[in-house]
Amino acid sequence: MPAFADNYIWLLQVGSRALVVDPGDADPVFDALAQRRLELAAILVTHHHPDHTGGVAALREATGAAVYGPAREAIPQPFAPLAQGDHAEVLGLDFEVIEVPGHTAGHIAYFLAQAEGGPLLFCGDTLFSGGCGRLFEGTPAQMLASLDALAALPGDARVCCAHEYTLANLRFARAVEPDNDELTRYIAQCEARRAHGEPTLPSQLATERRINPFLRSREATVINAVRTHARLAAHAGEAEVFGALRQWKNEFR
């Protein structure tokens, strides 16, 4: 469900109960619960930023929902702290926890391997369709490793990120890889969806591997574009290339 200007709050229903992911605002969640006559059982949080946690306290107080979040970040108390390799068992569903530092120091993602319609990845602000999160608290090497961990998941995983940044990300991706035919087709699909008022999300991980420059930072086309733009030395390492790519995106207009 939409929140603020471009946030998404994800709701997953199991029978008459539900969980939500990253509720920065409680009001859209209360509305959705009332419309669907659902009981909120749990709240999953990926990281500490207010546009992901702002509704947690009100929702917990009103519903008694259990809260799960990253062990190394300040999440509204009380909550169940989670770290790499942990599992959150919610509504009979088994969420694997993957630590993905970079956007924030303790950011986590939730992977649900068994879900109706295919696997689900709730990745917060680490991976976006066509992009990745800004490095507010982590390093390029950390974010590269985090994206590697997500990219290794099954290709049919649906990427449930937390912002509708897709078209802006794809404009940058086209600047990096103008000859990527898969990217050209995906841009047309996403532009059509937005023209009809539809979300571009969830994306699919297999698609992101083909079109997302931040998952393709080891591809020769991306490396060459970054080296030319940032005037990197030929011997620049993977993390340096990735960092220059992220900086290019920060400055891209």
C-alpha positions in Angstrom: 0.0 0.0 0.0 1.3 3.5 -0.8 2.5 5.9 2.0 4.0 9.4 2.0 5.2 10.5 -1.5 6.7 7.3 -2.7 6.9 4.7 0.1 5.3 1.2 -0.1 4.2 -0.7 3.0 3.8 -4.4 2.2 0.9 -6.4 3.7 0.8 -10.1 3.6 -2.5 -11.8 4.5 -2.9 -15.4 5.9 -6.6 -16.1 6.4 -8.0 -13.4 8.6 -4.7 -12.3 9.9 -1.9 -10.2 8.4 1.6 -8.9 8.8 3.1 -5.7 7.5 6.6 -4.7 6.5 8.1 -1.3 7.2 5.0 0.7 8.3 6.4 4.2 8.3 2.8 5.5 8.6 0.1 3.7 10.7 -2.9 5.2 8.9 -2.7 3.3 5.6 -2.3 0.1 7.6 -5.3 0.8 9.8 -7.4 1.5 6.7 -6.3 -1.7 4.9 -7.0 -3.8 8.0 -10.4 -2.3 8.3 -11.3 -2.7 4.7 -10.2 -6.3 4.6 -11.4 -7.1 8.2 -8.0 -8.4 9.2 -6.2 -8.8 12.5 -2.6 -7.5 12.5 -0.4 -10.2 13.9 3.1 -9.0 13.2 5.3 -6.1 12.0 8.6 -6.8 10.2 11.1 -3.9 10.1 14.2 -3.8 7.8 16.0 -0.7 9.2 15.6 2.2 11.6 14.7 5.1 9.3 11.5 6.9 10.4 9.7 6.4 7.1 9.9 2.7 7.9 9.3 2.7 11.6 7.0 5.7 12.2 3.8 3.7 12.5 5.2 0.8 14.6 4.3 2.1 18.0 0.7 3.1 17.1 0.1 -0.2 15.4 1.5 -2.3 18.2 -0.4 -0.4 20.8 -3.7 -0.8 18.9 -3.3 -4.4 17.8 -0.8 -6.1 20.1 1.2 -7.1 17.0 4.6 -8.6 17.6 7.5 -6.6 16.2 10.6 -8.0 14.5 13.6 -5.9 13.5 17.4 -5.7 13.1 19.3 -6.5 16.2 21.9 -3.8 15.6 19.6 -0.9 15.1 17.3 1.3 17.3 13.8 0.0 16.6 10.9 1.1 18.7 10.9 -1.2 21.8 9.9 -3.8 22.5 10.9 -5.9 19.5 12.4 -9.3 18.7 16.0 -8.7 17.5 17.1 -10.6 14.4 20.5 -11.2 12.8 22.1 -13.1 9.9 20.8 -16.7 9.7 17.9 -16.1 12.1 14.4 -17.1 11.1 11.2 -15.3 12.0 8.2 -17.6 12.2 5.1 -15.6 11.6 1.6 -16.8 10.7 3.0 -20.2 9.9 5.5 -18.6 7.5 9.3 -19.0 7.7 11.2 -15.8 7.0 15.0 -16.1 6.6 16.9 -13.1 7.8 19.7 -11.8 5.7 22.0 -9.0 7.0 22.5 -6.4 4.3 24.5 -3.5 5.7 25.2 -0.5 3.4 22.2 1.8 3.4 22.3 1.6 7.2 24.8 -0.3 9.4 22.4 -3.0 10.6 19.9 -3.3 7.7 18.3 -6.7 7.3 16.1 -8.3 4.6 13.5 -11.0 4.9 13.3 -13.9 2.5 10.2 -16.1 2.3 11.1 -19.1 0.2 7.7 -20.7 0.3 5.0 -18.3 -0.7 2.0 -18.5 -2.9 3.0 -17.2 -6.3 6.7 -17.6 -5.7 9.4 -16.5 -3.2 9.2 -13.1 -1.7 12.1 -10.8 -0.8 11.4 -7.8 1.5 14.6 -5.8 1.1 13.7 -2.4 2.5 16.0 0.2 1.0 18.9 -2.1 0.0 17.8 -3.2 -3.4 15.4 -1.2 -5.6 14.2 -2.0 -9.1 16.9 -0.7 -11.3 18.9 0.7 -8.3 20.1 0.4 -4.7 20.0 2.5 -1.6 22.3 5.4 -0.8 25.2 4.6 1.5 24.3 6.5 4.6 26.1 4.3 7.1 27.9 1.6 5.2 30.8 1.3 2.7 30.7 0.4 -1.0 32.3 -2.9 -0.1 29.5 -3.7 2.3 26.8 -2.7 -0.1 28.4 -4.8 -2.9 28.5 -7.8 -0.6 24.9 -7.2 0.5 23.7 -7.0 -3.1 25.7 -10.2 -3.9 23.8 -12.0 -1.1 20.4 -10.9 -2.5 21.4 -11.6 -6.1 22.3 -15.2 -5.1 18.6 -15.9 -4.2 16.3 -17.7 -6.7 15.6 -15.7 -9.9 11.8 -16.1 -9.4 12.0 -14.2 -6.1 9.7 -11.2 -6.1 11.6 -8.0 -5.0 9.4 -6.1 -2.6 11.3 -2.9 -2.0 10.1 0.1 -0.1 10.0 2.9 -2.6 8.6 3.7 -6.1 11.9 4.9 -7.4 11.9 2.7 -10.5 11.6 5.2 -13.4 14.3 7.5 -11.9 16.6 4.5 -11.4 16.0 3.3 -14.9 16.9 6.7 -16.4 20.3 6.3 -14.7 20.6 2.6 -15.7 20.1 3.7 -19.4 22.9 6.3 -19.0 25.2 3.5 -17.8 24.2 0.8 -20.3 22.5 2.5 -23.3 22.8 -0.6 -25.4 21.2 -3.0 -22.9 18.2 -4.3 -24.9 16.6 -6.0 -21.8 16.8 -2.6 -20.0 15.1 -0.9 -22.9 12.2 -3.4 -22.9 11.9 -3.1 -19.1 11.8 0.7 -19.2 8.8 0.5 -21.7 7.0 -1.9 -19.4 7.5 0.3 -16.3 6.5 3.5 -18.1 3.3 1.8 -19.2 2.5 0.7 -15.7 3.1 4.2 -14.2 1.0 5.8 -17.0 -1.9 3.6 -15.9 -1.3 4.5 -12.2 0.0 1.1 -11.4 3.1 0.3 -9.3 6.2 -1.1 -10.9 6.7 -3.4 -8.0 7.3 -6.1 -7.1 10.0 -6.7 -9.6 11.7 -10.1 -10.1 15.2 -10.9 -9.1 16.1 -12.5 -12.5 15.0 -9.2 -14.2 17.1 -7.1 -11.8 20.2 -9.2 -12.6 19.7 -8.2 -16.3 18.9 -4.5 -16.0 20.1 -3.2 -12.6 23.6 -1.6 -12.9 24.2 -2.2 -9.2 23.8 -5.9 -9.6 25.9 -5.7 -12.8 28.9 -3.7 -11.5 31.3 -6.5 -12.6 30.0 -6.5 -16.2 32.4 -5.1 -18.7 29.9 -2.6 -20.0 29.2 -1.2 -16.6 32.9 -1.1 -15.6 33.9 0.7 -18.8 31.1 3.3 -18.3 32.1 3.9 -14.7 35.8 4.2 -15.6 35.1 6.7 -18.3 32.7 8.8 -16.2 34.8 8.7 -13.0 38.2 8.5 -14.7 39.1 5.5 -12.7 42.5 3.8 -13.1 42.4 0.5 -15.1 43.4 -1.4 -11.9 40.5 -0.1 -9.8 39.0 -2.8 -7.7 35.4 -4.0 -7.5 34.5 -2.0 -4.5 36.0 1.2 -6.0 34.1 0.7 -9.2 30.9 0.1 -7.2 31.5 3.2 -5.1 32.1 5.3 -8.2 28.9 3.9 -9.7 26.9 4.8 -6.6 28.5 8.3 -6.5 27.5 8.8 -10.2 24.0 7.9 -9.3 24.0 10.4 -6.4 24.9 13.2 -8.8 22.8 12.1 -11.7 20.1 14.4 -12.9 
